Amino acid sequence: MPSKPLQTVCGYSCAVSYQKVLDGKKVVKERREIKESLKAEVYSKKYKKLLQMEVNKLSRMIDKKFGYIYCIDCGKPFGKQTDAAHFHSRGANHSLSYNLHNLHSAKSDCNKYSDTHHSGYEVGLKKRYGEEYFNYVSVDIVLKYKHIKITPNEVVEKLAIVRKLIRDFDTFQFTSAINARNILNELIGIYEN
């Protein structure tokens, strides 16, 4: 026990023991600092945008593979640019923005500027896939995926997965566009069944 006000230890053996305690705290602190500095800095907004672009591309690839060469909104052939249109907009329901069932190919004009976008999309889904699938897209996936939690690091992981799926797309044997969307959603891993 120290006997003087500025004394931290009572003797040599206490000083050695006290230093070991201080060294242990210092090592733990240094390890924590090193671990924090090694974490990858992920710019969430940038990678979310990249993930959205790649998922959109995958959706358009599915439609092209199964011969859907007409706009889901207006039924006309695609113009200069084909978009992957969201049935449930990203702003209204962000939790469905990466879900392939919520994305179908549309003319750029219909997707961005059309005032009949949603009603045309409904007709297009029913015509292309039937009433049951329309109900799934319009109601069921909204209830099933009210909220998704995806960390910035998971966004980077999912981006790598989607890019690999795009590269290997021609190797898959899908039976239908719905089947392709089910399988690819499951492989991406954001929307688990």
Stockholm file with secondary structure:
# STOCKHOLM 1.0

chainA/1-193         MPSKPLQTVCGYSCAVSYQKVLDGKKVVKERREIKESLKAEVYSKKYKKLLQMEVNKLSRMIDKKFGYIYCIDCGKPFGKQTDAAHFHSRGANHSLSYNLHNLHSAKSDCNKYSDTHHSGYEVGLKKRYGEEYFNYVSVDIVLKYKHIKITPNEVVEKLAIVRKLIRDFDTFQFTSAINARNILNELIGIYEN
#=GR chainA/1-193 SS CCCSTTCCCSSHHHHHHHHHHHHHHHHHHHHHHHHHHHSCCCCHHHHHHHHHHHHHHHHHHHHHHTTCCBCTTTCSBCCSCEEEEESSCTTTCGGGTTCGGGEEEEEHHHHHHCTTHHHHHHHHHHHHHCHHHHHIIIIIHHHHTSCCCCCHHHHHHHHHHHHHHHHTGGGCCCSSHHHHHHHHHHHHTSSCC
#=GC SS_cons         CCCSTTCCCSSHHHHHHHHHHHHHHHHHHHHHHHHHHHSCCCCHHHHHHHHHHHHHHHHHHHHHHTTCCBCTTTCSBCCSCEEEEESSCTTTCGGGTTCGGGEEEEEHHHHHHCTTHHHHHHHHHHHHHCHHHHHIIIIIHHHHTSCCCCCHHHHHHHHHHHHHHHHTGGGCCCSSHHHHHHHHHHHHTSSCC
//
